[in-house]
Amino acid sequence: MEKQLAELKVSGRTSRRTSRRTRLLCGWPARESDLASLSLSLSLRIQDNYLRALAETENVRQQMRRQVEETAQFAIRKFAKDMLDTVDILGMALRSVPKEKLDAPDVDATLKNLHTGVSMTESELLRALKRHGVEPFDPMGEPFDPNLHQAAFQVAIPGKKPGTVFQVEKRGFMIKNRVLRPAQVGVVKDDA
């Protein structure tokens, strides 16, 4: 287009061959000042598109970085969830032996050693989970929160505030401030 305009100007036939209206309809600038403003407008548009593309690229880069960090933080999630059953079983084994029986003078040494070994195994497993960001929480006495607790049953208990956790069947676990497993609890219900 510019080449054609230049050829027309060189030959001196600009006004005879193409009228201003024809040049505008064809998208040609009417005057040299129009050519300059068109060039500036095009330059600004290209610069704007370039800056938008840079911003979009940076946004994608940051989003990918966040996803990689999240994946690294929560990669252990499935394994940890599988290990929670083992923690529960070890806890049930420890609770199955009454404290009075362990403190009795005529207690069998094998039972006492077995209880100590299971207790040490449970505490070591909990420490290993904690190193990877998995921590237990015990909601005993707290108000029921459906985001953190799963109500296994409800019982009306006089003298206790309705909606309060009064028994914990299974402890809840969190990983990096997200619920890995909600605590299974018994909740006080309203008498009415």
Buried (B, 14 or more C-beta within 10 A) or exposed (E): EEEEBEEBEEEEEBEEEBEEEEBEEEEBBEEEEBBEEEEEEEEEEEEEEEEEEEEEEEEEEEEEEEEEEEEEBBEBBEEBBEBBEEBBEBBEBEEEBEEEEEEEEEBEEEEBEEBEEBBEBBEEBBEEBEEBBBBBBEBEEBEBBEEBBBBBEBEEBEEBEBBBBBBBEBBBBBBBEEBBBBBBBBBBBEEE
